[in-house]
Amino acid sequence: MLVEAGRVFLFAFAASAAKTWGFDSDIANPANWEGAAGCRGVHFAAHNTAPVYIKELTAAEITLPGDGQIGILDGGFIEFKDNKKCVKLKPIDYRNWYDHDSWVPPDNVATPHQERIPCDHDDVVFPKILHTRVFEYLGTTIPVGSIWFGKEPTTSDQLASFMKTSPGRDIFFNPIDPFSFQIEKKQCGDPYGCLCHTNYVPCPPVRSTEKLPCLEPVEPENFCDAICGAYITYKPGTGPDLGTITKKLAQYSAQTHASRVQTYLGSEVVQVVFTEKDYTGTSIEEAEDFLKYLQQSRAESAQLLKSGHYYAEGSTGSSWSIVFGSLVAVCVFFGILFYLHGDPFLDAFLARFNKGRGSVFNVPFFARFDNTDENLIIDGQSESGSILDIAKSFDNPMYGQEVVPTTSTEHENPLYEATKEDAAALYEATKEDAADEPQ
């Protein structure tokens, strides 16, 4: 890792890194306290999944957990004495080896989550070994470069002997098989880097619910959660190697990380991640510039994936702007169409919209026959409001001939009752109007 003028960039090459365990079960550590108001003495949480070791404890009273295990180390003691102190403890639980949050986080936020877990060649440090509580549930042997208990390194034989003791089983817990490490110093001789892990490393089952300040965040390889920024991949053995990349990345202000990774399809690529602690979008611009550099350097299969623009977390202004802007655009579009096409477009639109519907735009009309001679009566209402126009508008030749009724139908509704004289007069008027029209 290199630090220059507030910029951090890291690459995985041949050198190992130290990964430090980030949690302990020491009740004297304020990080394990919830508060100190309204109580006397020491109060354990109701439920604990990991055993607690006590060296020295003085308190007015002790409230034990409903379940859990408390042990006193050799030479330790508990003294009941009112020392005016009050401590409420958080639950003391095992932490997952494969959870990147179990380890001290790196300064470089561009480091992939799975590479924050010890790689095969990394040094592993447990600052307080007797208060360490770690579990591993895959039942596989974990390869590491070295293991340190505090400031003291341990050998494979020493570690194997320690695992057989009661504290060793409490500290390193595996419900399937005994916890197993393979300590071996490894070096990577490939200038394009080596994979961080040869064994399968899962992501935590629960993903982060943190809201990100960008639209459409991306999730690079070996990440367990999405980020704002960009990442570039290209084929190893082509273009610049990791050593050359390191010098180029020093020119950018964004935080970057370059390493060799395996894609979900099984192929290996060199991946370069660009991101920021406080996202502004600068990382995307710099990633686009770096892509041009790779293309000029003849890196094969180079491609860039990037997140969207900056989005203020908790702000609804941008969302409403997008919705309102889309609505205005749609209204303007239809307004232009109506303006250009006029009434015919509107009529066609309304006719299509109301096709098959009963509405004020489709007023039905119908005809009935009376048993009088040559009486054709039109009932209902036309769209133009003229009964005579409806009769003349039909092309059916039956309207130019006399109609001889063969059946008789009558309406019971008095509104439809008409005298024979009025019906005949109406029919004669219809025939005269039809004869007057030019053929």
Solvent accessible surface area in square Angstrom, and as a share of the most:
residue,aa,sasa,rsa
1,M,115,0.51
2,L,91,0.45
3,V,105,0.60
4,E,87,0.39
5,A,93,0.72
6,G,71,0.68
7,R,62,0.23
8,V,14,0.08
9,F,11,0.04
10,L,33,0.16
11,F,58,0.24
12,A,25,0.20
13,F,75,0.31
14,A,26,0.20
15,A,82,0.64
16,S,47,0.31
17,A,46,0.35
18,A,70,0.55
19,K,32,0.14
20,T,39,0.23
21,W,5,0.02
22,G,36,0.35
23,F,89,0.37
24,D,32,0.17
25,S,1,0.01
26,D,24,0.12
27,I,17,0.09
28,A,71,0.55
29,N,37,0.19
30,P,88,0.56
31,A,68,0.53
32,N,20,0.10
33,W,90,0.32
34,E,113,0.51
35,G,33,0.32
36,A,66,0.51
37,A,80,0.62
38,G,85,0.81
39,C,27,0.16
40,R,130,0.47
41,G,1,0.01
42,V,11,0.06
43,H,42,0.19
44,F,15,0.06
45,A,17,0.13
46,A,63,0.49
47,H,124,0.56
48,N,11,0.06
49,T,95,0.55
50,A,2,0.01
51,P,11,0.07
52,V,2,0.01
53,Y,19,0.07
54,I,5,0.02
55,K,100,0.42
56,E,114,0.51
57,L,19,0.09
58,T,44,0.26
59,A,2,0.01
60,A,24,0.18
61,E,65,0.29
62,I,36,0.18
63,T,59,0.34
64,L,117,0.58
65,P,22,0.14
66,G,70,0.67
67,D,72,0.37
68,G,49,0.47
69,Q,97,0.43
70,I,55,0.28
71,G,20,0.19
72,I,93,0.47
73,L,41,0.20
74,D,137,0.71
75,G,76,0.73
76,G,19,0.18
77,F,91,0.38
78,I,55,0.28
79,E,79,0.36
80,F,137,0.57
81,K,120,0.51
82,D,68,0.35
83,N,46,0.24
84,K,175,0.74
85,K,133,0.57
86,C,18,0.11
87,V,19,0.11
88,K,77,0.32
89,L,4,0.02
90,K,84,0.36
91,P,71,0.45
92,I,6,0.03
93,D,61,0.31
94,Y,36,0.14
95,R,72,0.26
96,N,20,0.10
97,W,3,0.01
98,Y,11,0.04
99,D,27,0.14
100,H,20,0.09
101,D,87,0.45
102,S,0,0.00
103,W,4,0.02
104,V,82,0.47
105,P,99,0.63
106,P,39,0.25
107,D,92,0.48
108,N,0,0.00
109,V,47,0.27
110,A,0,0.00
111,T,9,0.05
112,P,0,0.00
113,H,16,0.07
114,Q,30,0.13
115,E,8,0.04
116,R,38,0.14
117,I,3,0.02
118,P,3,0.02
119,C,11,0.07
120,D,8,0.04
121,H,29,0.13
122,D,3,0.01
123,D,28,0.15
124,V,0,0.00
125,V,34,0.19
126,F,0,0.00
127,P,73,0.46
128,K,84,0.36
129,I,30,0.15
130,L,71,0.36
131,H,27,0.12
132,T,1,0.01
133,R,5,0.02
134,V,0,0.00
135,F,55,0.23
136,E,1,0.00
137,Y,73,0.28
138,L,58,0.29
139,G,27,0.26
140,T,58,0.34
141,T,60,0.35
142,I,12,0.06
143,P,14,0.09
144,V,1,0.00
145,G,2,0.02
146,S,17,0.11
147,I,0,0.00
148,W,83,0.29
149,F,41,0.17
150,G,25,0.24
151,K,186,0.79
152,E,118,0.53
153,P,75,0.47
154,T,15,0.09
155,T,77,0.45
156,S,60,0.38
157,D,114,0.59
158,Q,107,0.48
159,L,7,0.03
160,A,54,0.42
161,S,69,0.44
162,F,46,0.19
163,M,29,0.13
164,K,153,0.65
165,T,59,0.35
166,S,64,0.42
167,P,49,0.31
168,G,0,0.00
169,R,137,0.50
170,D,26,0.13
171,I,0,0.00
172,F,7,0.03
173,F,87,0.36
174,N,18,0.09
175,P,85,0.54
176,I,111,0.56
177,D,67,0.35
178,P,117,0.74
179,F,13,0.06
180,S,42,0.27
181,F,27,0.11
182,Q,87,0.39
183,I,39,0.20
184,E,79,0.35
185,K,124,0.52
186,K,69,0.29
187,Q,146,0.65
188,C,15,0.09
189,G,79,0.76
190,D,48,0.25
191,P,62,0.39
192,Y,33,0.12
193,G,1,0.01
194,C,52,0.31
195,L,49,0.24
196,C,10,0.06
197,H,33,0.15
198,T,103,0.60
199,N,68,0.35
200,Y,157,0.60
201,V,16,0.09
202,P,13,0.08
203,C,48,0.29
204,P,24,0.15
205,P,125,0.78
206,V,123,0.71
207,R,127,0.46
208,S,66,0.42
209,T,128,0.75
210,E,130,0.58
211,K,143,0.61
212,L,50,0.25
213,P,36,0.23
214,C,8,0.05
215,L,79,0.39
216,E,143,0.64
217,P,55,0.35
218,V,18,0.10
219,E,71,0.32
220,P,3,0.02
221,E,40,0.18
222,N,34,0.17
223,F,8,0.03
224,C,4,0.02
225,D,24,0.13
226,A,30,0.24
227,I,22,0.11
228,C,8,0.05
229,G,0,0.00
230,A,0,0.00
231,Y,24,0.09
232,I,0,0.00
233,T,10,0.06
234,Y,1,0.00
235,K,103,0.44
236,P,23,0.15
237,G,53,0.51
238,T,22,0.13
239,G,23,0.22
240,P,13,0.08
241,D,43,0.22
242,L,0,0.00
243,G,30,0.29
244,T,61,0.35
245,I,0,0.00
246,T,11,0.07
247,K,157,0.67
248,K,37,0.16
249,L,3,0.02
250,A,19,0.15
251,Q,120,0.53
252,Y,16,0.06
253,S,67,0.44
254,A,6,0.05
255,Q,22,0.10
256,T,0,0.00
257,H,2,0.01
258,A,0,0.00
259,S,1,0.01
260,R,41,0.15
261,V,1,0.00
262,Q,90,0.40
263,T,26,0.15
264,Y,184,0.70
265,L,142,0.71
266,G,40,0.39
267,S,64,0.41
268,E,67,0.30
269,V,24,0.14
270,V,0,0.00
271,Q,1,0.00
272,V,0,0.00
273,V,0,0.00
274,F,0,0.00
275,T,7,0.04
276,E,31,0.14
277,K,128,0.54
278,D,118,0.61
279,Y,11,0.04
280,T,89,0.52
281,G,13,0.13
282,T,49,0.28
283,S,0,0.00
284,I,17,0.09
285,E,118,0.53
286,E,25,0.11
287,A,0,0.00
288,E,59,0.26
289,D,68,0.35
290,F,0,0.00
291,L,29,0.14
292,K,124,0.53
293,Y,50,0.19
294,L,0,0.00
295,Q,103,0.46
296,Q,148,0.66
297,S,39,0.25
298,R,205,0.75
299,A,12,0.09
300,E,87,0.39
301,S,91,0.58
302,A,23,0.18
303,Q,102,0.46
304,L,41,0.20
305,L,75,0.37
306,K,100,0.42
307,S,7,0.04
308,G,17,0.16
309,H,150,0.67
310,Y,119,0.45
311,Y,49,0.19
312,A,35,0.27
313,E,105,0.47
314,G,72,0.69
315,S,40,0.26
316,T,90,0.52
317,G,42,0.40
318,S,47,0.30
319,S,49,0.32
320,W,174,0.61
321,S,73,0.47
322,I,103,0.52
323,V,89,0.51
324,F,134,0.56
325,G,37,0.36
326,S,62,0.40
327,L,106,0.53
328,V,63,0.36
329,A,62,0.48
330,V,78,0.45
331,C,79,0.47
332,V,80,0.46
333,F,118,0.49
334,F,84,0.35
335,G,38,0.37
336,I,90,0.46
337,L,42,0.21
338,F,72,0.30
339,Y,185,0.70
340,L,120,0.60
341,H,100,0.45
342,G,32,0.31
343,D,101,0.52
344,P,99,0.62
345,F,56,0.23
346,L,70,0.35
347,D,86,0.44
348,A,62,0.48
349,F,87,0.36
350,L,51,0.26
351,A,68,0.53
352,R,198,0.72
353,F,112,0.46
354,N,9,0.05
355,K,164,0.69
356,G,85,0.81
357,R,134,0.49
358,G,82,0.79
359,S,40,0.26
360,V,125,0.72
361,F,106,0.44
362,N,69,0.35
363,V,52,0.30
364,P,104,0.65
365,F,93,0.39
366,F,100,0.42
367,A,54,0.42
368,R,27,0.10
369,F,77,0.32
370,D,32,0.16
371,N,82,0.42
372,T,17,0.10
373,D,119,0.62
374,E,38,0.17
375,N,6,0.03
376,L,26,0.13
377,I,24,0.12
378,I,20,0.10
379,D,12,0.06
380,G,44,0.42
381,Q,112,0.50
382,S,9,0.06
383,E,143,0.64
384,S,87,0.56
385,G,58,0.56
386,S,31,0.20
387,I,84,0.42
388,L,58,0.29
389,D,67,0.35
390,I,15,0.08
391,A,11,0.09
392,K,74,0.31
393,S,81,0.53
394,F,84,0.35
395,D,145,0.75
396,N,78,0.40
397,P,97,0.61
398,M,69,0.31
399,Y,66,0.25
400,G,75,0.72
401,Q,118,0.52
402,E,103,0.46
403,V,23,0.13
404,V,118,0.68
405,P,35,0.22
406,T,128,0.75
407,T,96,0.56
408,S,60,0.39
409,T,79,0.46
410,E,135,0.61
411,H,63,0.28
412,E,174,0.78
413,N,68,0.35
414,P,104,0.65
415,L,152,0.76
416,Y,69,0.26
417,E,104,0.47
418,A,68,0.52
419,T,75,0.44
420,K,141,0.60
421,E,129,0.58
422,D,92,0.47
423,A,12,0.09
424,A,45,0.35
425,A,64,0.49
426,L,84,0.42
427,Y,22,0.08
428,E,82,0.37
429,A,44,0.34
430,T,28,0.16
431,K,77,0.33
432,E,110,0.49
433,D,55,0.28
434,A,44,0.34
435,A,78,0.61
436,D,116,0.60
437,E,79,0.35
438,P,131,0.82
439,Q,204,0.91
